[in-house]
Amino acid sequence: MSPTFRDAPVHAGPGHTAVLLVNLGTPDEATPAAVRRYLGEFLHDHRVVELSRWLWCPILHGVILPLRSGKVARNYASIWTPEGSPLLAYSKKLAAAMQHALPDLPVRLAMRYGNPSVPSVLRALEAEGMTRLLVLPLYPQYSASTSASVLDAVAQEIATWRRVPDLRFVADYHDDAGWLDAVEARIRAHWDLHGRGDRLLFSFHGLPQRFERAGDPYPRQCEAGARALAARLGLADGEWLLTYQSRFGREKWLEPATDKTLEQLAREGVKTVDVVCPGFAVDCLETLEEIAVQNAEIFRHAGGGELRYIGALNHEPGHVAALAALARRHLQGWPH
């Protein structure tokens, strides 16, 4: 059977270039039903869970979603704001600031899972006459489970179009000088206000170890970025550590784990730990609740003192400038 293509609107003129920012996503509400819908979409992604659907779907729908949705909803409720989910609220502010920094281009925001969805935002851009597209996932470090999944979603949508746009894709920016400048400035600003802790932890989202064995560059990029930042901050070995958070399931994940490292530091007599999460472009459940609340409690209960979470870059001017400059470099050669 021949494929069916959705006819695109016919536009006169040279067409338009657009920038699409994509973040992970969030539930629409902090309720078990909304969380279940969100987690169902997220955990159905083959890039996220690389198991046979025959094996995985019964586990997901029969065990994980019924048991976890209520607990995760309570965690979301604890950080929910009048503007909604922090991830969506901060991502919108970042996109608005990016639009101000790139006034000659439409800048749009989509979520890989949840709303606004990648297909809906792409269709709106298509209706506006977009014929050239730069996709900028808000993941500084590349992983097949994040950056590649964004490309999957974009490709799946435009595969149905009659006229496919010119396409460029930013795979990662973990070593971008402007981004490193922004993270360094964020840490120094925290130290100027609160002083330096006994240790600085760079906590990144974890991955199953088999992803690395399969060739995923994510851990190497995390290490390269952390080392570059430590060098910029003048930290000696032993004054900083790299850890991985957000383990899920029983298989082996990247190590050392953030929570286990904090317990060990507490046993060693460390009283004050600063934690920064350079893998998260904006603050979200994994930073505001998992790190700033759960892991702070783990550290205290193990005998430590204060865990000071250093907030994400969000829509700070240095972050906006870095991403705008990154976009302009990748747009070179295209007429605007």
Contacts in CASP RR format, 6 or more apart in sequence:
PFRMAT RR
TARGET T0000
AUTHOR 0000-0000-0000
METHOD contacts of the structure
MODEL  1
MSPTFRDAPVHAGPGHTAVLLVNLGTPDEATPAAVRRYLGEFLHDHRVVE
LSRWLWCPILHGVILPLRSGKVARNYASIWTPEGSPLLAYSKKLAAAMQH
ALPDLPVRLAMRYGNPSVPSVLRALEAEGMTRLLVLPLYPQYSASTSASV
LDAVAQEIATWRRVPDLRFVADYHDDAGWLDAVEARIRAHWDLHGRGDRL
LFSFHGLPQRFERAGDPYPRQCEAGARALAARLGLADGEWLLTYQSRFGR
EKWLEPATDKTLEQLAREGVKTVDVVCPGFAVDCLETLEEIAVQNAEIFR
HAGGGELRYIGALNHEPGHVAALAALARRHLQGWPH
4 160 0 8 1.000
5 160 0 8 1.000
5 161 0 8 1.000
5 162 0 8 1.000
6 160 0 8 1.000
6 161 0 8 1.000
6 162 0 8 1.000
7 162 0 8 1.000
8 126 0 8 1.000
8 161 0 8 1.000
8 162 0 8 1.000
8 163 0 8 1.000
9 126 0 8 1.000
9 127 0 8 1.000
9 129 0 8 1.000
11 129 0 8 1.000
11 131 0 8 1.000
14 131 0 8 1.000
14 335 0 8 1.000
15 129 0 8 1.000
15 130 0 8 1.000
15 131 0 8 1.000
15 132 0 8 1.000
16 106 0 8 1.000
16 128 0 8 1.000
16 129 0 8 1.000
16 130 0 8 1.000
16 131 0 8 1.000
16 132 0 8 1.000
17 105 0 8 1.000
17 130 0 8 1.000
17 131 0 8 1.000
17 132 0 8 1.000
17 133 0 8 1.000
17 134 0 8 1.000
17 331 0 8 1.000
17 334 0 8 1.000
17 335 0 8 1.000
17 336 0 8 1.000
18 105 0 8 1.000
18 106 0 8 1.000
18 107 0 8 1.000
18 108 0 8 1.000
18 125 0 8 1.000
18 128 0 8 1.000
18 130 0 8 1.000
18 132 0 8 1.000
18 133 0 8 1.000
18 134 0 8 1.000
19 98 0 8 1.000
19 102 0 8 1.000
19 105 0 8 1.000
19 106 0 8 1.000
19 107 0 8 1.000
19 108 0 8 1.000
19 133 0 8 1.000
19 134 0 8 1.000
19 136 0 8 1.000
19 327 0 8 1.000
19 331 0 8 1.000
20 108 0 8 1.000
20 109 0 8 1.000
20 110 0 8 1.000
20 118 0 8 1.000
20 121 0 8 1.000
20 122 0 8 1.000
20 125 0 8 1.000
20 133 0 8 1.000
20 134 0 8 1.000
20 135 0 8 1.000
20 136 0 8 1.000
20 154 0 8 1.000
21 91 0 8 1.000
21 94 0 8 1.000
21 95 0 8 1.000
21 98 0 8 1.000
21 107 0 8 1.000
21 108 0 8 1.000
21 109 0 8 1.000
21 110 0 8 1.000
21 136 0 8 1.000
21 137 0 8 1.000
21 138 0 8 1.000
22 109 0 8 1.000
22 110 0 8 1.000
22 111 0 8 1.000
22 112 0 8 1.000
22 118 0 8 1.000
22 135 0 8 1.000
22 136 0 8 1.000
22 137 0 8 1.000
22 138 0 8 1.000
22 150 0 8 1.000
22 153 0 8 1.000
23 87 0 8 1.000
23 91 0 8 1.000
23 109 0 8 1.000
23 110 0 8 1.000
23 111 0 8 1.000
23 112 0 8 1.000
23 137 0 8 1.000
23 138 0 8 1.000
23 281 0 8 1.000
23 282 0 8 1.000
24 42 0 8 1.000
24 87 0 8 1.000
24 111 0 8 1.000
24 112 0 8 1.000
24 113 0 8 1.000
24 146 0 8 1.000
24 284 0 8 1.000
25 38 0 8 1.000
25 42 0 8 1.000
25 87 0 8 1.000
25 88 0 8 1.000
25 111 0 8 1.000
25 112 0 8 1.000
25 113 0 8 1.000
25 114 0 8 1.000
26 38 0 8 1.000
26 76 0 8 1.000
26 85 0 8 1.000
26 87 0 8 1.000
26 88 0 8 1.000
26 111 0 8 1.000
26 114 0 8 1.000
26 284 0 8 1.000
26 285 0 8 1.000
27 34 0 8 1.000
27 35 0 8 1.000
27 37 0 8 1.000
27 38 0 8 1.000
27 73 0 8 1.000
27 76 0 8 1.000
27 85 0 8 1.000
27 114 0 8 1.000
28 34 0 8 1.000
28 37 0 8 1.000
28 38 0 8 1.000
28 114 0 8 1.000
28 115 0 8 1.000
30 73 0 8 1.000
30 76 0 8 1.000
30 77 0 8 1.000
30 80 0 8 1.000
30 85 0 8 1.000
31 73 0 8 1.000
32 69 0 8 1.000
32 70 0 8 1.000
32 73 0 8 1.000
33 69 0 8 1.000
34 73 0 8 1.000
35 69 0 8 1.000
35 70 0 8 1.000
35 72 0 8 1.000
35 73 0 8 1.000
35 76 0 8 1.000
36 65 0 8 1.000
36 69 0 8 1.000
37 114 0 8 1.000
38 113 0 8 1.000
38 114 0 8 1.000
39 64 0 8 1.000
39 65 0 8 1.000
39 68 0 8 1.000
39 69 0 8 1.000
39 72 0 8 1.000
40 60 0 8 1.000
40 65 0 8 1.000
41 113 0 8 1.000
41 114 0 8 1.000
42 48 0 8 1.000
42 113 0 8 1.000
43 49 0 8 1.000
43 60 0 8 1.000
43 64 0 8 1.000
43 65 0 8 1.000
44 57 0 8 1.000
44 60 0 8 1.000
45 113 0 8 1.000
45 145 0 8 1.000
45 149 0 8 1.000
47 144 0 8 1.000
47 145 0 8 1.000
47 146 0 8 1.000
47 148 0 8 1.000
47 149 0 8 1.000
47 152 0 8 1.000
48 145 0 8 1.000
48 149 0 8 1.000
49 56 0 8 1.000
49 60 0 8 1.000
72 285 0 8 1.000
75 285 0 8 1.000
75 289 0 8 1.000
76 85 0 8 1.000
76 285 0 8 1.000
76 289 0 8 1.000
78 289 0 8 1.000
78 293 0 8 1.000
79 86 0 8 1.000
79 285 0 8 1.000
79 288 0 8 1.000
79 289 0 8 1.000
80 86 0 8 1.000
81 89 0 8 1.000
83 89 0 8 1.000
85 284 0 8 1.000
86 282 0 8 1.000
86 283 0 8 1.000
86 284 0 8 1.000
86 285 0 8 1.000
86 288 0 8 1.000
87 282 0 8 1.000
87 283 0 8 1.000
87 284 0 8 1.000
87 285 0 8 1.000
88 111 0 8 1.000
90 282 0 8 1.000
90 283 0 8 1.000
90 284 0 8 1.000
90 312 0 8 1.000
90 314 0 8 1.000
90 315 0 8 1.000
91 109 0 8 1.000
91 111 0 8 1.000
91 138 0 8 1.000
91 281 0 8 1.000
91 282 0 8 1.000
92 109 0 8 1.000
93 314 0 8 1.000
93 315 0 8 1.000
94 109 0 8 1.000
94 138 0 8 1.000
94 281 0 8 1.000
94 282 0 8 1.000
94 314 0 8 1.000
94 315 0 8 1.000
94 319 0 8 1.000
94 320 0 8 1.000
94 323 0 8 1.000
95 107 0 8 1.000
95 108 0 8 1.000
95 109 0 8 1.000
96 315 0 8 1.000
97 315 0 8 1.000
97 317 0 8 1.000
97 320 0 8 1.000
98 107 0 8 1.000
98 320 0 8 1.000
98 323 0 8 1.000
98 324 0 8 1.000
98 327 0 8 1.000
99 106 0 8 1.000
99 107 0 8 1.000
100 320 0 8 1.000
101 320 0 8 1.000
101 321 0 8 1.000
101 324 0 8 1.000
102 324 0 8 1.000
102 327 0 8 1.000
102 328 0 8 1.000
104 336 0 8 1.000
105 331 0 8 1.000
105 336 0 8 1.000
106 125 0 8 1.000
106 128 0 8 1.000
106 130 0 8 1.000
108 121 0 8 1.000
108 124 0 8 1.000
108 125 0 8 1.000
109 116 0 8 1.000
109 121 0 8 1.000
110 116 0 8 1.000
110 117 0 8 1.000
110 118 0 8 1.000
110 120 0 8 1.000
110 121 0 8 1.000
110 122 0 8 1.000
111 117 0 8 1.000
111 118 0 8 1.000
112 118 0 8 1.000
112 146 0 8 1.000
112 149 0 8 1.000
112 150 0 8 1.000
112 153 0 8 1.000
118 150 0 8 1.000
118 153 0 8 1.000
118 154 0 8 1.000
118 157 0 8 1.000
119 153 0 8 1.000
119 156 0 8 1.000
119 157 0 8 1.000
122 133 0 8 1.000
122 154 0 8 1.000
122 157 0 8 1.000
122 158 0 8 1.000
123 157 0 8 1.000
125 133 0 8 1.000
126 161 0 8 1.000
126 165 0 8 1.000
130 165 0 8 1.000
131 163 0 8 1.000
131 165 0 8 1.000
131 166 0 8 1.000
132 165 0 8 1.000
132 166 0 8 1.000
132 167 0 8 1.000
132 168 0 8 1.000
132 334 0 8 1.000
133 154 0 8 1.000
133 165 0 8 1.000
133 166 0 8 1.000
133 167 0 8 1.000
133 168 0 8 1.000
134 168 0 8 1.000
134 169 0 8 1.000
134 170 0 8 1.000
134 327 0 8 1.000
134 330 0 8 1.000
134 331 0 8 1.000
135 150 0 8 1.000
135 151 0 8 1.000
135 154 0 8 1.000
135 167 0 8 1.000
135 168 0 8 1.000
135 169 0 8 1.000
135 170 0 8 1.000
136 170 0 8 1.000
136 323 0 8 1.000
136 326 0 8 1.000
136 327 0 8 1.000
136 330 0 8 1.000
137 146 0 8 1.000
137 147 0 8 1.000
137 150 0 8 1.000
137 170 0 8 1.000
138 281 0 8 1.000
138 282 0 8 1.000
139 146 0 8 1.000
139 147 0 8 1.000
139 150 0 8 1.000
139 172 0 8 1.000
139 279 0 8 1.000
139 281 0 8 1.000
140 172 0 8 1.000
140 173 0 8 1.000
140 174 0 8 1.000
140 176 0 8 1.000
140 179 0 8 1.000
140 221 0 8 1.000
140 278 0 8 1.000
140 279 0 8 1.000
140 281 0 8 1.000
141 172 0 8 1.000
141 174 0 8 1.000
141 204 0 8 1.000
141 218 0 8 1.000
141 221 0 8 1.000
141 222 0 8 1.000
141 279 0 8 1.000
142 148 0 8 1.000
142 171 0 8 1.000
142 172 0 8 1.000
142 174 0 8 1.000
142 216 0 8 1.000
142 217 0 8 1.000
142 218 0 8 1.000
142 221 0 8 1.000
143 207 0 8 1.000
143 211 0 8 1.000
143 216 0 8 1.000
143 217 0 8 1.000
143 218 0 8 1.000
144 211 0 8 1.000
144 216 0 8 1.000
145 207 0 8 1.000
145 211 0 8 1.000
145 216 0 8 1.000
147 171 0 8 1.000
147 172 0 8 1.000
151 169 0 8 1.000
154 167 0 8 1.000
154 169 0 8 1.000
158 164 0 8 1.000
158 165 0 8 1.000
158 167 0 8 1.000
166 334 0 8 1.000
168 330 0 8 1.000
168 331 0 8 1.000
168 334 0 8 1.000
170 326 0 8 1.000
170 327 0 8 1.000
170 330 0 8 1.000
172 221 0 8 1.000
173 179 0 8 1.000
173 322 0 8 1.000
173 323 0 8 1.000
173 326 0 8 1.000
174 221 0 8 1.000
174 222 0 8 1.000
174 224 0 8 1.000
174 225 0 8 1.000
175 221 0 8 1.000
175 224 0 8 1.000
175 225 0 8 1.000
175 228 0 8 1.000
176 322 0 8 1.000
176 326 0 8 1.000
178 318 0 8 1.000
178 321 0 8 1.000
178 322 0 8 1.000
178 325 0 8 1.000
178 326 0 8 1.000
179 319 0 8 1.000
179 322 0 8 1.000
179 323 0 8 1.000
179 326 0 8 1.000
180 225 0 8 1.000
180 228 0 8 1.000
180 229 0 8 1.000
180 232 0 8 1.000
181 318 0 8 1.000
181 322 0 8 1.000
182 313 0 8 1.000
182 316 0 8 1.000
182 318 0 8 1.000
182 319 0 8 1.000
182 321 0 8 1.000
182 322 0 8 1.000
183 229 0 8 1.000
183 276 0 8 1.000
183 278 0 8 1.000
183 313 0 8 1.000
184 229 0 8 1.000
184 232 0 8 1.000
184 233 0 8 1.000
185 318 0 8 1.000
186 276 0 8 1.000
186 310 0 8 1.000
186 311 0 8 1.000
186 313 0 8 1.000
186 316 0 8 1.000
187 200 0 8 1.000
187 229 0 8 1.000
187 233 0 8 1.000
187 274 0 8 1.000
187 276 0 8 1.000
187 310 0 8 1.000
188 233 0 8 1.000
190 274 0 8 1.000
190 308 0 8 1.000
190 310 0 8 1.000
190 311 0 8 1.000
191 274 0 8 1.000
194 308 0 8 1.000
196 274 0 8 1.000
197 272 0 8 1.000
197 273 0 8 1.000
197 274 0 8 1.000
197 308 0 8 1.000
198 270 0 8 1.000
198 271 0 8 1.000
198 272 0 8 1.000
198 273 0 8 1.000
199 238 0 8 1.000
199 239 0 8 1.000
199 240 0 8 1.000
199 241 0 8 1.000
199 265 0 8 1.000
199 270 0 8 1.000
199 272 0 8 1.000
199 273 0 8 1.000
199 274 0 8 1.000
200 230 0 8 1.000
200 233 0 8 1.000
200 235 0 8 1.000
200 239 0 8 1.000
200 240 0 8 1.000
200 241 0 8 1.000
200 273 0 8 1.000
200 274 0 8 1.000
200 275 0 8 1.000
200 276 0 8 1.000
201 240 0 8 1.000
201 241 0 8 1.000
201 242 0 8 1.000
201 243 0 8 1.000
201 258 0 8 1.000
201 261 0 8 1.000
201 262 0 8 1.000
201 273 0 8 1.000
201 274 0 8 1.000
201 275 0 8 1.000
201 276 0 8 1.000
202 222 0 8 1.000
202 226 0 8 1.000
202 229 0 8 1.000
202 230 0 8 1.000
202 240 0 8 1.000
202 241 0 8 1.000
202 242 0 8 1.000
202 243 0 8 1.000
202 276 0 8 1.000
202 277 0 8 1.000
202 278 0 8 1.000
203 243 0 8 1.000
203 244 0 8 1.000
203 245 0 8 1.000
203 258 0 8 1.000
203 275 0 8 1.000
203 276 0 8 1.000
203 277 0 8 1.000
203 291 0 8 1.000
203 295 0 8 1.000
204 222 0 8 1.000
204 226 0 8 1.000
204 242 0 8 1.000
204 243 0 8 1.000
204 244 0 8 1.000
204 245 0 8 1.000
204 277 0 8 1.000
204 278 0 8 1.000
204 279 0 8 1.000
205 244 0 8 1.000
205 245 0 8 1.000
205 246 0 8 1.000
205 279 0 8 1.000
205 280 0 8 1.000
205 286 0 8 1.000
206 244 0 8 1.000
206 245 0 8 1.000
206 246 0 8 1.000
206 247 0 8 1.000
206 253 0 8 1.000
206 254 0 8 1.000
207 216 0 8 1.000
207 218 0 8 1.000
207 219 0 8 1.000
207 244 0 8 1.000
207 253 0 8 1.000
207 254 0 8 1.000
208 251 0 8 1.000
208 252 0 8 1.000
208 253 0 8 1.000
208 254 0 8 1.000
209 251 0 8 1.000
209 252 0 8 1.000
209 253 0 8 1.000
209 254 0 8 1.000
209 255 0 8 1.000
210 251 0 8 1.000
210 252 0 8 1.000
211 218 0 8 1.000
212 218 0 8 1.000
212 219 0 8 1.000
212 254 0 8 1.000
219 254 0 8 1.000
222 242 0 8 1.000
222 244 0 8 1.000
222 278 0 8 1.000
222 279 0 8 1.000
223 242 0 8 1.000
225 278 0 8 1.000
226 240 0 8 1.000
226 242 0 8 1.000
226 278 0 8 1.000
229 278 0 8 1.000
230 239 0 8 1.000
230 240 0 8 1.000
233 240 0 8 1.000
241 256 0 8 1.000
241 261 0 8 1.000
242 256 0 8 1.000
243 256 0 8 1.000
243 257 0 8 1.000
243 258 0 8 1.000
243 261 0 8 1.000
244 253 0 8 1.000
244 254 0 8 1.000
244 255 0 8 1.000
244 256 0 8 1.000
244 257 0 8 1.000
244 258 0 8 1.000
245 257 0 8 1.000
245 258 0 8 1.000
245 259 0 8 1.000
245 277 0 8 1.000
245 286 0 8 1.000
245 290 0 8 1.000
245 291 0 8 1.000
245 295 0 8 1.000
246 286 0 8 1.000
246 290 0 8 1.000
247 253 0 8 1.000
247 257 0 8 1.000
258 275 0 8 1.000
258 291 0 8 1.000
258 295 0 8 1.000
259 294 0 8 1.000
259 295 0 8 1.000
259 298 0 8 1.000
262 273 0 8 1.000
262 295 0 8 1.000
262 298 0 8 1.000
262 299 0 8 1.000
262 302 0 8 1.000
262 307 0 8 1.000
263 298 0 8 1.000
263 299 0 8 1.000
263 302 0 8 1.000
265 273 0 8 1.000
265 299 0 8 1.000
265 304 0 8 1.000
266 299 0 8 1.000
266 300 0 8 1.000
266 302 0 8 1.000
266 303 0 8 1.000
266 304 0 8 1.000
266 305 0 8 1.000
267 302 0 8 1.000
267 303 0 8 1.000
269 303 0 8 1.000
269 304 0 8 1.000
270 304 0 8 1.000
271 304 0 8 1.000
271 305 0 8 1.000
271 306 0 8 1.000
272 305 0 8 1.000
272 306 0 8 1.000
272 308 0 8 1.000
273 299 0 8 1.000
273 306 0 8 1.000
273 307 0 8 1.000
273 308 0 8 1.000
274 308 0 8 1.000
274 310 0 8 1.000
275 291 0 8 1.000
275 295 0 8 1.000
275 307 0 8 1.000
275 308 0 8 1.000
275 309 0 8 1.000
275 310 0 8 1.000
276 309 0 8 1.000
276 310 0 8 1.000
276 311 0 8 1.000
277 286 0 8 1.000
277 287 0 8 1.000
277 291 0 8 1.000
277 309 0 8 1.000
277 311 0 8 1.000
277 312 0 8 1.000
280 286 0 8 1.000
280 287 0 8 1.000
280 312 0 8 1.000
281 312 0 8 1.000
281 313 0 8 1.000
281 314 0 8 1.000
281 319 0 8 1.000
282 312 0 8 1.000
282 313 0 8 1.000
282 314 0 8 1.000
282 315 0 8 1.000
283 311 0 8 1.000
283 312 0 8 1.000
283 314 0 8 1.000
284 312 0 8 1.000
287 309 0 8 1.000
287 311 0 8 1.000
287 312 0 8 1.000
288 309 0 8 1.000
291 307 0 8 1.000
291 309 0 8 1.000
292 307 0 8 1.000
292 309 0 8 1.000
295 307 0 8 1.000
296 306 0 8 1.000
296 307 0 8 1.000
296 309 0 8 1.000
299 305 0 8 1.000
299 307 0 8 1.000
300 307 0 8 1.000
313 319 0 8 1.000
END
